[in-house]
Amino acid sequence: ERLKSGQVMPVTPPPTSPACQHRLWPEIDKVVQQQVAMARMGIGECGSGWQLFAEDGEMKMYRREEELDGMVVDPLKAVHVVKGITGHEVCHYFFTPQYRYDWETTLEQMNVLETISDDTLMFMQTHKRIWPASQRDVVFWSHIRKLPNEKDRDGPDIWTVVNNSTEHPDYPANNGKCVRIFLKVCLMCQTRVDPPKDGTPLSRENVSCKITYCSVVNPGGWAPASVLRAVYKREYPKFLKRFTAYIINQTKNKPIMF
Ligand code: 6CM
């Protein structure tokens, strides 16, 4: 059928990621969409049960107390607004392996098991042992994506990184000294721009980033609930403060990456 003038040919949109040929792609795309939808929901919309457990300036951290087979699997949701950095920058430093030892304080060792594509990696990490529990390790894919800003087409895009546990035949779970943990993590970042009124060029003073960080970690094996909750209460605020301070420091003399 011929198109009338002004009509646009309906075509299947091009694949959004070069990782789309990979066996894990259907799962990656599904989980990313689910996690972003969850991250977009406000605290009030997610149903009751979110309790504020840490607050520091603009940073607020909420958790829901949940247990599965006697193990603490409390979902966590943190929101923060940080001046001087963009969503793309936050996601870039979270995703890129070379920076991870700089900001991830619980990390003992990190290996990239597979480069699925530029925007999708598979990691194996071992984390520092926390007494009295066994040491933990984790295998997960990590995917970085730019989401179009649907509300404001001229505004900056939203960026996200989703980490999700997976399996790797060469690294079976619970086969050495470590207990395998299972995680679902979503970092979602929205840049806000407040351009100078006097027409001077945009600087880092004019940008800020709204960060939403959601995670569910299943410790995978015995870990005393009270110790685990105390560890989370201490470690999550420490992580978000240290990580954002690190990005401010890394980017301060660099051009703004939108
Ligand atoms: O999301 C974060 N980091 C990412 C990159 O490393 C990635 C990894 C998350 C691993 C989370 C491990 C949590 C700590 C393990 C404790 C296990 C319980 C031991 C038993 C204690 C009694 O998504 C930042 C993660 C920040 C964690 C505080």
Boltz pocket constraint, residues with backbone or C-beta under 6 A from the ligand:
constraints:
  - pocket:
      binder: B
      contacts: [[A, 94], [A, 100], [A, 104], [A, 106], [A, 107], [A, 125], [A, 127], [A, 128], [A, 130], [A, 131], [A, 132], [A, 133], [A, 134], [A, 136], [A, 138], [A, 163], [A, 181], [A, 183], [A, 185], [A, 217], [A, 219], [A, 222], [A, 223], [A, 224], [A, 227], [A, 228], [A, 231], [A, 232], [A, 235], [A, 236], [A, 239]]
      max_distance: 6.0
